[in-house]
Amino acid sequence: MPLLYTIGKLTVGPAMRLAFRPTVEGLEHIPASGGAIFAGNHLSVADELFLGTVVPRHLAFWAKSEYFTGTSLKGRFSRFVLTGLGAIPVERAGGRAALAAFDAAIPALKGGDLVVVYPEGTRSPDGRLYRGRTGAVRLAIAAGVPIIPVGMIGTEKVQPIGARVPRPFTGKITIRFGKPLDFTDRPDDRLSLRKLTDEMMGEIQKLTGQEYVSRYAPPRAHPPVAGEPGAV
């Protein structure tokens, strides 16, 4: 586990548990070793903080590539922190540029790391669960690792869209992990990826109880990135 990530687990983690007291279900579905993809609904920027707090292993999150290339003092500090946390850079431009992030994630997964993916491609604008993009399943097949469905409940209340930081004591947080989905050796043609992605989204919906919307979430002001991916 990267040093800065370990420091965060020992400092930010306990503070988050104390301030928000999240309820966690299904931790037994998280493998003790080996690579896996966490695929969850996305209600708030705080989702990453809560996942990092309750998952005992290192999680590799995605971060836009600009955070790794800045030359100012702030830019150098951002690069130092994100590199120290083991983040994966991704181009916001999407398309072939964003595919480089998937290329970077494959050796991390094969090396036994855990990678977080948000198949909706962006945060839900209204609390509903939107159609998933196929990137998570494509990555799982390419890396030969399982997908662990994740259901986040209540994070949109403690840090709504637009809020800069999570607000303690503003709602109950529940995090649910489902049984791993094994898509290894499955076909990766377009129709198969769509079918497997719909299956994965169905498992996420079972964990959250959200209303499902059979269309993609409306884009935000910026193109979706692979950490909010499905973008690919």
C-alpha positions as CSV (number, residue, x, y, z in Angstrom):
1,M,0.0,0.0,0.0
2,P,1.5,3.4,-0.9
3,L,2.8,5.4,2.0
4,L,0.5,8.4,1.7
5,Y,-2.5,6.1,1.3
6,T,-1.4,4.3,4.5
7,I,-1.1,7.6,6.3
8,G,-4.6,8.5,5.1
9,K,-6.0,5.2,6.4
10,L,-4.6,6.0,9.8
11,T,-5.7,9.6,10.0
12,V,-8.6,10.5,7.6
13,G,-10.1,7.0,7.9
14,P,-10.8,7.1,11.6
15,A,-12.0,10.8,11.4
16,M,-14.5,9.8,8.7
17,R,-15.8,6.8,10.8
18,L,-16.2,9.0,13.8
19,A,-17.9,11.9,12.0
20,F,-20.3,9.8,9.8
21,R,-20.5,6.3,11.4
22,P,-21.1,4.6,8.1
23,T,-22.9,1.2,8.1
24,V,-21.0,-1.4,6.0
25,E,-22.5,-4.6,4.7
26,G,-20.8,-7.4,2.7
27,L,-17.2,-6.9,3.5
28,E,-16.8,-10.6,3.3
29,H,-17.1,-10.2,-0.5
30,I,-13.9,-8.2,-0.8
31,P,-11.0,-10.6,-1.6
32,A,-8.1,-10.6,0.8
33,S,-5.7,-10.6,-2.1
34,G,-5.7,-10.4,-5.9
35,G,-7.0,-7.8,-8.3
36,A,-10.7,-6.8,-8.6
37,I,-12.8,-3.9,-9.8
38,F,-15.3,-2.1,-7.6
39,A,-18.2,-0.9,-9.7
40,G,-20.7,1.2,-7.9
41,N,-23.4,3.9,-8.2
42,H,-22.1,7.4,-8.0
43,L,-24.1,10.0,-5.9
44,S,-21.4,12.3,-4.5
45,V,-17.7,13.2,-4.6
46,A,-17.6,11.8,-1.1
47,D,-18.1,8.2,-2.5
48,E,-14.4,7.9,-2.9
49,L,-13.7,9.0,0.6
50,F,-16.1,6.6,2.1
51,L,-14.9,3.6,0.0
52,G,-11.3,4.4,1.0
53,T,-12.4,4.5,4.6
54,V,-14.1,1.2,4.8
55,V,-12.2,-1.0,2.4
56,P,-9.1,-2.4,4.2
57,R,-7.0,-2.7,1.1
58,H,-5.5,-0.1,-1.3
59,L,-7.9,1.4,-3.9
60,A,-6.6,2.9,-7.1
61,F,-8.8,5.8,-8.1
62,W,-8.7,7.7,-11.4
63,A,-7.7,11.4,-11.5
64,K,-7.6,13.8,-14.5
65,S,-4.2,14.0,-16.1
66,E,-3.9,17.7,-15.4
67,Y,-3.3,16.9,-11.8
68,F,-0.1,15.1,-12.7
69,T,1.4,17.7,-15.1
70,G,1.1,21.1,-13.3
71,T,4.4,23.0,-12.9
72,S,3.3,25.5,-10.2
73,L,3.8,24.8,-6.6
74,K,0.2,23.7,-6.3
75,G,0.6,21.5,-9.4
76,R,3.8,19.9,-8.0
77,F,2.0,19.2,-4.7
78,S,-1.0,17.7,-6.5
79,R,1.3,15.4,-8.5
80,F,3.2,14.4,-5.3
81,V,0.0,13.6,-3.5
82,L,-1.8,11.7,-6.3
83,T,1.3,9.7,-7.2
84,G,1.8,8.9,-3.5
85,L,-1.8,7.7,-3.3
86,G,-1.3,5.4,-6.3
87,A,-3.9,7.2,-8.5
88,I,-4.3,6.4,-12.2
89,P,-4.1,9.5,-14.6
90,V,-6.7,9.8,-17.3
91,E,-7.3,12.3,-20.1
92,R,-10.6,14.2,-19.9
93,A,-10.7,14.3,-23.7
94,G,-12.2,10.8,-23.6
95,G,-12.1,8.4,-26.6
96,R,-8.6,7.0,-27.5
97,A,-6.9,9.3,-25.0
98,A,-9.0,7.9,-22.1
99,L,-8.2,4.3,-23.2
100,A,-4.7,4.9,-22.0
101,A,-6.1,4.9,-18.4
102,F,-7.5,1.5,-19.0
103,D,-4.1,0.4,-20.3
104,A,-2.6,1.6,-17.1
105,A,-5.3,-0.1,-15.0
106,I,-4.7,-3.6,-16.5
107,P,-1.2,-4.2,-15.1
108,A,-2.4,-2.8,-11.7
109,L,-5.2,-5.2,-11.6
110,K,-3.1,-8.1,-12.8
111,G,-0.6,-7.1,-10.1
112,G,-3.3,-7.6,-7.4
113,D,-4.6,-4.0,-7.0
114,L,-8.2,-2.9,-6.6
115,V,-9.6,-0.3,-9.0
116,V,-12.7,1.7,-8.6
117,V,-15.0,2.4,-11.6
118,Y,-18.3,4.3,-11.8
119,P,-20.2,2.8,-14.8
120,E,-22.8,5.6,-15.0
121,G,-20.0,7.8,-16.2
122,T,-20.8,10.7,-13.9
123,R,-22.6,11.5,-10.7
124,S,-26.4,10.9,-10.7
125,P,-28.1,14.3,-11.1
126,D,-31.3,13.2,-9.2
127,G,-30.5,10.2,-7.1
128,R,-31.6,7.6,-9.7
129,L,-29.4,4.9,-11.1
130,Y,-28.7,5.4,-14.8
131,R,-27.7,3.0,-17.6
132,G,-24.1,1.7,-17.2
133,R,-21.4,2.1,-19.8
134,T,-19.5,-1.0,-20.8
135,G,-16.0,0.1,-19.7
136,A,-16.0,-1.7,-16.4
137,V,-16.9,-5.0,-17.9
138,R,-14.4,-4.6,-20.7
139,L,-11.7,-3.9,-18.2
140,A,-12.6,-6.9,-16.1
141,I,-12.5,-9.2,-19.1
142,A,-9.2,-7.7,-20.3
143,A,-7.5,-8.0,-16.9
144,G,-9.1,-11.3,-15.9
145,V,-10.5,-10.1,-12.6
146,P,-13.9,-10.1,-10.9
147,I,-16.2,-7.1,-10.5
148,I,-17.5,-6.4,-7.0
149,P,-20.8,-4.4,-7.1
150,V,-21.0,-1.5,-4.7
151,G,-24.0,0.3,-3.4
152,M,-23.6,3.7,-1.8
153,I,-26.7,5.1,0.1
154,G,-26.9,8.5,1.6
155,T,-23.7,10.2,0.3
156,E,-25.6,12.7,-1.7
157,K,-27.0,14.1,1.5
158,V,-23.7,14.6,3.3
159,Q,-22.0,16.1,0.2
160,P,-24.5,17.2,-2.4
161,I,-23.3,18.3,-5.9
162,G,-21.7,21.7,-5.4
163,A,-20.7,21.2,-1.7
164,R,-17.0,21.5,-1.2
165,V,-16.7,19.1,1.7
166,P,-18.8,16.4,3.4
167,R,-21.0,17.7,6.2
168,P,-21.1,15.5,9.4
169,F,-24.4,14.5,11.0
170,T,-26.5,15.3,7.9
171,G,-27.6,11.8,7.1
172,K,-27.1,8.1,7.4
173,I,-24.4,6.5,5.2
174,T,-24.7,2.8,4.1
175,I,-22.2,1.0,1.9
176,R,-23.0,-2.4,0.6
177,F,-20.8,-4.8,-1.3
178,G,-22.3,-7.5,-3.4
179,K,-21.0,-11.0,-4.4
180,P,-18.2,-10.8,-7.0
181,L,-19.2,-11.2,-10.6
182,D,-16.9,-13.4,-12.6
183,F,-16.8,-12.3,-16.3
184,T,-13.5,-13.9,-17.1
185,D,-13.3,-15.7,-20.5
186,R,-16.6,-14.1,-21.5
187,P,-16.9,-12.7,-25.1
188,D,-16.1,-9.0,-25.4
189,D,-18.1,-8.2,-28.5
190,R,-20.4,-5.2,-28.3
191,L,-23.6,-7.1,-27.7
192,S,-22.0,-9.3,-25.0
193,L,-20.5,-6.3,-23.2
194,R,-23.9,-4.6,-23.2
195,K,-25.6,-7.7,-21.7
196,L,-23.0,-8.2,-19.0
197,T,-23.1,-4.5,-18.1
198,D,-26.9,-4.6,-17.7
199,E,-26.4,-7.6,-15.5
200,M,-23.9,-5.7,-13.4
201,M,-26.1,-2.6,-13.1
202,G,-28.9,-4.9,-12.0
203,E,-26.7,-6.2,-9.1
204,I,-25.9,-2.6,-8.1
205,Q,-29.6,-1.7,-8.1
206,K,-30.3,-4.6,-5.8
207,L,-27.9,-3.1,-3.3
208,T,-29.2,0.5,-3.5
209,G,-32.9,0.2,-4.2
210,Q,-32.6,3.1,-6.6
211,E,-35.1,3.7,-9.4
212,Y,-33.4,2.6,-12.6
213,V,-33.3,4.8,-15.7
214,S,-32.6,3.0,-19.0
215,R,-30.7,5.8,-20.6
216,Y,-27.3,7.4,-19.9
217,A,-27.0,10.1,-17.3
218,P,-26.9,13.6,-18.8
219,P,-23.4,14.8,-19.1
220,R,-21.9,17.3,-16.7
221,A,-20.0,20.4,-17.8
222,H,-16.9,18.3,-18.5
223,P,-16.7,15.0,-20.4
224,P,-16.8,11.9,-18.2
225,V,-13.5,10.5,-17.2
226,A,-12.5,6.9,-16.7
227,G,-12.8,7.2,-13.0
228,E,-16.4,8.1,-13.5
229,P,-16.0,5.8,-16.4
230,G,-17.9,3.8,-18.4
231,A,-16.8,6.8,-20.4
232,V,-14.8,4.3,-22.5
